[in-house]
Amino acid sequence: MQEPNKPRVIISGGGTGGHINPALAIADEVRRRYPESQILFVGALGRMEMERVPAAGYEIMGLPVMGMDRKRLWRNFKVLRSLIKSRLMVRKTLTEFHPDLAVGVGGYASAPTLKEAQRSGIPTLLQEQNSYAGVTNKLLAREAKCICVAYPGMERFFPSDRIILTGNPVRHAIEYNHTTREEACAYFALPSSLSRTILVMGGSLGARTINESVVAALPEWSKLGYQLIWQTGRSYEHEAQELIKEYDISKRAYVSAYVERMDLAYSLADVAVSRAGALSVSELCLSELPAILIPSPNVAEDHQTKNARALSTRGAAILLPDSEAVGQMGLTITELLKDETRRDEMKAALRDLATPQAVERIVDQMELLW
């Protein structure tokens, strides 16, 4: 560390909440331990981190980097140009910022950022959220000093002598959640903290199948008087706003492209409907929130199904295949809300599966590197 108690850290990655939220959790813990620390995020221009990170109180630099097009290979000339430009931008930033450590959480921007850090002799740490490692982290692992993972068996992707099993980092407000149902009701402008409340989250970018499943369930949920917190993703938000008016549930529903205060959502919800991304699963476990998990069919090695099955086989969640969701999700949620005994059993199972204090363990490893 260049100055005692003043670490300078670059955190890079993003694209989805599954990358951004761990990055913010790590930054928050560094700032909690070292109030005078300097933290710079590096993200991809046009991606959601360019809004979410400044909103959380951190500085971010955007790179013109983009992912490879595996179907139209001729377009990758543009990708390569953007990568070269991004690396030159990072090189200049490293010279000016003088980081003690660079952290990569996956996503487009972390590749040029951490590659340049490694080239410059700056120690790097990777955080891998999933049971199937992402392309970027696999590329960077060879020269990384430490790789923090959430699942055992990651030796098939990374050098075994640098792997630390930490769990996935969750933001402090969610892990140490002291908010009340009454506070949450006021925030979401919902009428009753006593009414059964359903939280729907299809990932930070939205999920068409989950949104269509909610639409199919709205008539029944409206009759039963349920409240709804519905994270739609940006592309479906307007349509969802119109639908809740049509089904006369608008006064009992909060609809938004992205739910910023997830701690409040977890406090109020009785059940959840969610994709089975690694971060969502970690947060559900720590929040002890019974859920129907609908794994995305469009992920590498079907790892979301593996995430969901790890919970469902232990009675901690209900796994519903994407192909069956529209027809069955609404009824399954209704049955679960009527079965308090089963929900209590699921909460106990979730508690056993939770991995608390993951972010503390990750920052412990960071301290060893700077």
N, C-alpha and C positions, 0 to 999 in steps of 0.2 A: 504494500500500500504506500502510495507516494506521500500522503499526509496521514498521521494517526487519526483514526476515527472519522476519516473523510474519504471513504472509498468512492472511486469513480467507475461506474458500471454502465455498460451498454447491454440492452436487452433487445433482441431482434426476433421477429416472426409475426405471425398474425394470419389474417384472411378470414378466420371464423372465430366465434367465441371460444371454441375449444382450444385455440392457441392463445387468444388475447387474455382470457381470464386467468390462466396460470401465470402469464407474464406479469399481469397487474398484481396478482397475489404475491409473487416474488418481490416485485418492486416495493410493495407496501411493507413487507417484512424487513427489507433492507432499510427502508426509511424509518421504520419503528425502532430498529436497533441503532441506526446511525442517522440522526436527524440532519446532520450536515453533509450527508452523502450527495453525490451528483449522479443522477440517473438519466440516461438518454435512451429513448426507444428509437429503433430503426424499423420502419414498416414499408409496405408497398403502396404507392400512390393509387388512389381510387378504391382501396380496400377499407373495411370498416374500422381498422385500428386507427386510421387517420382522424376519425371522429371520437372513438371511445377513449383513446389514450389521453388526449388533451382534456377531455371531460373529467377524467380521473385525476387531473392535476400534474401531468407529466409532459415533458417536451418530447416531440417526436420528429424525426426526419424521414421524409418519404422518398423511396427509390422507384425508378420507372421499370421495375423488374416485373416479369410475368412468367407464368408457367409454360412448359413445353406443350406444343400441340401434337399429340401422338397420331392424330388422324390425317392432318394436313401438314406434312413435314416441311413443305416449302415455306410455311409461315414462320418457321423457327429461325430463319435468318433475322427477322425482326426481334425475336426473343434473344438471340445471341448478342445483337447490338445493344439491347437494353441491359443485358447482363454485364457487358464490358463497361458501359456508362455507369452502371450501379457500382461496380467494383472501384472505379476511379473516384466516384463520389465518397464511398466508404473510406478509401485510402486517405483522402483529404481530411475527412472527419476524424479518423484515428489520430492523425498528426496533430490536429487542433485540440481534440478532447482529452487525449492521453489516458485512456481507460486502464484500470487495473485488471479488469476482467470483462469478457464478453459472454453473454448467456444467449443460447438459441433455444427457442421453444417450438420450432417447426413452422413451416410456411415459406412462401417465396423469398421474403426479404432476408431470412436468416442465412441462406446459402452464401451470397456474396459478402455479407457482413462478417460471418465467422471465418470464411476462407481468408479474407483479408486480415482479420485479427490473427489467425494462425500464421499467416505469412510474415506478420510483423512481430511475432514472438509474444503476443498477448495471450495469456491462458484463456481457454474456453471451456465452458460447461454446457452440456446439452440436457434438456428436460424432455423426455418422451412420454406422452400421455397414454398411448395405446398399447395393446398387447401385440400389435403388428406394427413394426417401426415404419415411420414415414421415410420417403425417398431422401428428403433433405438431411434428416438426422443420420441416416445410414451413410450418406456421402461425407458428412463432417466428422463421423465418429473416430476415424483413424487417428486424427491428430488432437482430438478433444482430451482434456486432462481428466474429466469426470463426466459420467453419463447417469443422470438420475432417472430411474424408471418406476413405473407404477405396478408392474406385473412381474412375477418370477419367470424364468426361462428366456430372458432376453439375450442370453449368450449367443443365440443363433443369428443375431443381428449385430451385436457390438462386442468389442474386446472384453472378456470376462473380468480382467483385473481392474477395469475402470468403471464397472457398473455398481451403482449404489441403489438398493431398493428403498425408495422413500415414500411411495404413494404419490397421488396427484395433489398439487397445491391448490387449495381453495381459499378464496378471499376471506379475511378475518371476520367480516360482517356476517358471512354465512356460517362459518365454522363455529364462531362464538356468538350465535344469534340470540339476542335478548329482547327482540321486538315482540310485541303482543298482537293478538288478532285485532284488537280495537285500533291500534296504530295502523295496521295494514289496511283495515277497512277504510279508515279515513284517507290514507294515501291513494288507494285505488277508487275512491268515491263509490264504494259498494254499500248497500243499505244495512246489512246485518252481520255482525261478527259471529252470530249463532247459526247462520244458514250454512248448509253444506256447500263447499267451494271446490271447484275443479280447476286445476292449473294445467294448461295445455302449452307445451313448448316443443316446437319442431326443430330445435337448433337455431342458432343465431341468424341463419339465412332463410329459415322457413322450411316446411316440408309439405309438399302437395298432398300426399296421402293422409297425413294427420289432419290437415285443414279440411279435406273432403270428409273425413270421418266425423269431425265436429259438426259440419253442416248436416250430415245425416242424423246426428244425435240431437240437434237443437230443438226440434219440436217436443221430444220427450223430456229433455232437460228443462225446457221452459215450463211445461205442465207441472213438473215436480218441484219447481221453485229453486232450483240450484243456482248458485252464483258461479261466474266464469271469469278466470283470468287467462286471456288467450294471446299468446305470443305468435304472431302470424308470419313473421318475415316481411320484408319490405314489399314484395310483389303482390302480396295477398291482403294487405292491410285495408285498403279502401273497400274491397269486396266484402270483407268480414264485417266492417262497420255497417254496411248496408244490410247484411243478412241478420245481424242481431236486432235491427229495427223491425225487419220483416217478421221475425219470430217473437216479437214483443218481449225481448230479454235485455234490451239495451240498458235499462236501469239496474240490472243485476250482472252486468258484464263490463269488464275492462279489456279493451282490444288495443294492441299496440304492435308495431313491427318488432320492437325489442323491449323487453322488460328490464329496465336498469336496476331497480331495487329488488333483486331476487331474494334477498333476505326476508323482505316483507311478504313476498309471494309465498315463500316456503312456510312462513308463520301462519298464514291464513288458510292455505290449501289443506283439504282433507285427503285428497288423492291427486295424482298427476298422470298426465299422458305425455310421453316423451320418446324421442329417439334414444338410442342407447350409446351415444358417444361417451368416451371415457370420463370427461369432466361432468357431464350430466349425471352419470352413474355415481361418481364420487360425491357430488353434492346431495343427491337423493339419499345416499347412505348416511352421510353426516347429519342430514336434516330429518332422518327417520320418516320419510314420506312415502307411503305405499304408492306404487305406480304401475301402470300398464306401459311396458316398453315395446315400441314398434321399431325394430332395427332397420336402418337404411339398407336397401339392397345394393347401393351404389358405392360401396367402400371396399378397400383392399382386403382380400382374404376373408371377407364376410366377418370382420372383427367385431362389428356391433352385435351380431347374433351371439358371438362368444361372450361379449360383455353382458348381454341380457341373460344368457343361460347361466352364467355364474351366479346371478341373483335368483332366477326363477327356480333353479334346482334346489335352492336352500330355502324356498318359501318366502323370499324377500321381495319379489316382484312377479308380475304376470307377463309372460312373453306372448306377444301377438304378432304373427308374421305380417309383413306389409301387405301381402296379397289378400289378407282376411280382414284388414283393419276397418275398411269402410262399412262392411256388413256387421261387424261384431263389436267394435269399440264402445259404442254408446251403451249397449246393454251390459257389457262387462263392467263398465264404470258404475252403472246404476246398481248392479248386483253387489259390487264391492262397497259402495256407499251404504247399502242396507245391512252389511255384515260387519258389525263392529269387532266381533271376535277375530275374524280373519285379519282385519286391519291391524289389530293389536299384535297378532302373531307376526305379521309382516314387519311391523316396527321393531320388534325384538330381533328379528333376523337381520334387518338393516343395521341395527346397532352393532351386532357382532361382526358385520362385514366392513364397517367403516374403518378408515385409516386416518385417524386424527393427527394433527401436527406435522403433516407432510411438508408444508412450506418451511417450517422451522428446521427440519432436517436438511432441506435443500440449501438454505442460507448457511447452515453450519458447514456444509461442503464448500460453499463459495468462500467462506472465511479462511478455509485452509489453502485456497488458491491465490488470494491476493495478499 
